[in-house]
Amino acid sequence: MNNRFLSLLGLAYKAGRVKVGMEAARSALGQNEAWLVVAAADITEKNNLKLHNMLRSVEEPRGAVIRCPNTAAEVGAALGKPPVMAAAVTDRGFSEALRKLLETGTGGGDI
């Protein structure tokens, strides 16, 4: 895997700081545990809306939902799983680093 974003997401998962799947991500948002929810590029609009609605339902949310440029198959492969539409990152440091990679556009290239 040559993608910095996916490599860091995989490391966060191995550290036990990622909840995998739509229901786990929605639950983490609802319980205000998620600092970041990563939605795959090919997530359906219906599922994307569910994530955003859950985020809006939290009184003082600390997290965000972002769409990454990677497909569900690529996200799943980074986590050692089948295709993953959404994953919640529950660690602030990992979340900030992942967000920075996406915002600066440096996460998609080769290491």
N, C-alpha and C positions, 0 to 999 in steps of 0.2 A: 504494500500500500504506500503510494508516494504522496498522498495528500496530507498536508499538515493538519488541517481541520479534522479529518477523519482519524488521523493518528492520535491527536489529542483527545478526541471523543472516546476512542478505544481505551486510552490510558485512564480516563475518568471512569469508564465502565469497570475496568479491572480494579480500580481503587474503591469500587462500591458506591460511586457517586452518581450513577445514572439509573433511572427507572425506564424500562423499555416497553414501548407499545402505547397505543392510543389511550387505553383505559388507565394505565399506570401514569401516563403524562397528565391526563385530566385529573386524576386523583391527587397527584403531587401539586398541581395548580390549585385545586380546591382546598387543600390543606395548607397552602402557602409554603410548601417545602421546596418548590422549584425556583431556582434563580434564573433558569433559562429552559425553554422547551424548543428543541430543534425539530422542525417539520421538514420532511423530505421534499425535494423539488416537485415530485409527482404525487404529493398528497392530494386527495380529492378536495374540492371546495367545501363539501359538506363536512368533512373531518377537520379541515382548517377552521371553519366557522365554529365547530364545537369547541376547539381549543381556545379560540378567542372569546367565545361566550363564557367559558369557564373562568378565564382570566378576568373578564369584566365582572363576574359575580363575586369575586373576592373583595372584601371591604378595602383593604390596603395591600394590594398585591406588590410583591417584591420582585417578581419574575417578569419575563417577557416571552413572547412566542416569535421565533424567527424562522424564516424559510431558508434552508441551505441550498446550495446549487447541486447537491448530490441526490441521486435517486434513492428510493427506499432500499433497493438491492445493494447499493454501495454503502449506505448507512448500516444496514444489517450485516454486511460482510465485515465492516470495521468493528462491530460488536460481537462477531462470531455467531450471528443469528440469521434466521431467514429475513426477508425484506422487512424493514422497520419504517413505518410512516412517521412516527414521533417518538422522541426520547426526552425525558426530563432530566436536567442536570441539577443536582441538589447541593452542589458545592459552589460557593461564591467565586473562589479563585479560578476554578476550571471554567465557570460560566463567563467570567470577564475575559479570560484568555481566548475562549472560543469566539465570543462576540467580536473581539478585536481582530482576530484573523479574518472573520467575514467582512467586517466594516472596512478594513484596509485592503481587502482583496488579496491578501498574502496567504490565505489558507488553502487555495486550490492547486497550487503548483507543486512541483517536485521538491522533495527535501534535499 
